[in-house]
Amino acid sequence: MHIHYAELRGPGQWQRLSEYADLLRQLPGFLGAELLQSPEQPGLALLASRWQQRPTLPPLPGAKAWSFEVCARWEPS
């Protein structure tokens, strides 16, 4: 599994990331996504999306983005 993060700051970040998530969900290998915020980082929003394989995604103008391969995973016991 792979995780992709897209980071946006500033006005309208929620709307832009929501629209981006709607685009991503139509691509092959998409497993789901979450839109994240933190009180410690006002004005910052992240879209975390999960993929079956390393995604090749269209860029989101103005966003920083990273993809990670899941190397280990823990479940509740």
VENSULRA-V611331 format. One record per helix or strand of 3 or more residues. SS is the DSSP state (helix for helix, strand for strand). FROM is the first residue (numbers start at 0). LEN is the number of residues. Records with the same first field share a line. If there is no record, write none. Layout:
SS->FROM-LEN ; FROM-LEN
This chain:
strand->1-8 ; 29-7 ; 43-8 ; 63-6
helix->12-12
